[in-house]
Amino acid sequence: MAKIYLPYGSVEGQTAQIAEYIAELIRAHGHQAEAADLKRSGDTFPGGYDGVIVAASVHMGKHEKFVADFVRKNRGELERLPSALISVSLAAHGDEQSAEGYVEKFEEETGWHPAHVGMFAGALLYTHYNFITRQLMKKITKDKGSPDLDTGRDYVYTEWDGVRRFTEDFLAGFTAPPRQAQA
Ligand SMILES: Cc1cc2nc3c(=O)[nH]c(=O)nc-3n(C[C@H](O)[C@H](O)[C@H](O)COP(=O)(O)O)c2cc1C
């Protein structure tokens, strides 16, 4: 049984939901998992984990600064353990190139080059934004030619099946049978 840590950064809550979904899935596979909101839990990496999945969302072209700080501070542990990065953005919904660009920038900033990277679409949460953010997001959405302009509702683009597959691929590294000793 493996014990997985899921530190995350989330401004409007979609990445928090993704991290909690992954933690539940990991538990359903018979492992242990703990999701931790880095805004509250601080940047210390608690000991005793066998793997780590860092999740962060993109705002104005960048992932949360406090997630980058966590990664920089704990890079040694992230490199020692099996680890993954999950990047949540609207670009991941149809603009792969930009989504990849955010991840590259994060890797440059932190010096961490995770073996597993998942880029998942987030959500357009019009009903949660304040007036200015709602107008800004509507304009950006309109400029992209998207029809999702009804600010009286939210649009969730996260493909949960993709999140599940990514998690199961990551877990496969823990459930593989031990290698046979050479005769
Ligand atoms: C003010 C604001 C700025 C954003 N900037 C970007 C951006 O530059 N690129 C992008 O792909 N998505 C951008 N997004 C979309 C977020 O990444 C998306 O809503 C995501 O689900 C947020 O995750 P969170 O709820 O965990 O913070 C932005 C969203 C808001 C509200």
The ligand as an SDF file (V2000), in Angstrom:
LIG
                    3D

 31 33  0  0  0  0  0  0  0  0999 V2000
   -8.9550   35.9160  -13.3870 C   0  0  0  0  0  0  0  0  0  0  0  0
   -8.7090   34.6280  -14.1150 C   0  0  0  0  0  0  0  0  0  0  0  0
   -7.6070   34.5060  -14.9460 C   0  0  0  0  0  0  0  0  0  0  0  0
   -7.3690   33.3180  -15.6570 C   0  0  0  0  0  0  0  0  0  0  0  0
   -6.2920   33.2320  -16.4830 N   0  0  0  0  0  0  0  0  0  0  0  0
   -6.1220   32.1200  -17.2270 C   0  0  0  0  0  0  0  0  0  0  0  0
   -5.0490   32.0300  -18.1540 C   0  0  0  0  0  0  0  0  0  0  0  0
   -4.2060   32.9270  -18.2630 O   0  0  0  0  0  0  0  0  0  0  0  0
   -4.9480   30.9150  -18.9110 N   0  0  0  0  0  0  0  0  0  0  0  0
   -5.8430   29.8610  -18.8140 C   0  0  0  0  0  0  0  0  0  0  0  0
   -5.7030   28.8990  -19.5250 O   0  0  0  0  0  0  0  0  0  0  0  0
   -6.8420   29.8990  -17.8980 N   0  0  0  0  0  0  0  0  0  0  0  0
   -6.9960   30.9950  -17.1160 C   0  0  0  0  0  0  0  0  0  0  0  0
   -8.0220   31.0570  -16.2190 N   0  0  0  0  0  0  0  0  0  0  0  0
   -8.9130   29.8920  -16.0560 C   0  0  0  0  0  0  0  0  0  0  0  0
   -8.5530   29.0600  -14.8050 C   0  0  0  0  0  0  0  0  0  0  0  0
   -7.3370   28.3720  -14.9840 O   0  0  0  0  0  0  0  0  0  0  0  0
   -9.6810   28.0580  -14.5930 C   0  0  0  0  0  0  0  0  0  0  0  0
  -10.8390   28.7750  -14.2610 O   0  0  0  0  0  0  0  0  0  0  0  0
   -9.3930   27.0510  -13.5080 C   0  0  0  0  0  0  0  0  0  0  0  0
  -10.4860   26.1650  -13.3960 O   0  0  0  0  0  0  0  0  0  0  0  0
   -9.0920   27.7080  -12.1580 C   0  0  0  0  0  0  0  0  0  0  0  0
   -8.7970   26.7060  -11.2250 O   0  0  0  0  0  0  0  0  0  0  0  0
   -9.0530   26.9490   -9.6750 P   0  0  0  0  0  0  0  0  0  0  0  0
  -10.5330   27.0740   -9.5090 O   0  0  0  0  0  0  0  0  0  0  0  0
   -8.5400   25.7060   -9.0330 O   0  0  0  0  0  0  0  0  0  0  0  0
   -8.2940   28.1630   -9.3000 O   0  0  0  0  0  0  0  0  0  0  0  0
   -8.2660   32.2280  -15.4930 C   0  0  0  0  0  0  0  0  0  0  0  0
   -9.3660   32.3350  -14.6270 C   0  0  0  0  0  0  0  0  0  0  0  0
   -9.5920   33.5190  -13.9500 C   0  0  0  0  0  0  0  0  0  0  0  0
  -10.7770   33.6190  -13.0330 C   0  0  0  0  0  0  0  0  0  0  0  0
  1  2  1  0
  2  3  1  0
  2 30  2  0
  3  4  2  0
  4  5  1  0
  4 28  1  0
  5  6  2  0
  6  7  1  0
  6 13  1  0
  7  8  2  0
  7  9  1  0
  9 10  1  0
 10 11  2  0
 10 12  1  0
 12 13  2  0
 13 14  1  0
 14 15  1  0
 14 28  1  0
 15 16  1  0
 16 17  1  0
 16 18  1  0
 18 19  1  0
 18 20  1  0
 20 21  1  0
 20 22  1  0
 22 23  1  0
 23 24  1  0
 24 25  2  0
 24 26  1  0
 24 27  1  0
 28 29  2  0
 29 30  1  0
 30 31  1  0
M  END
$$$$
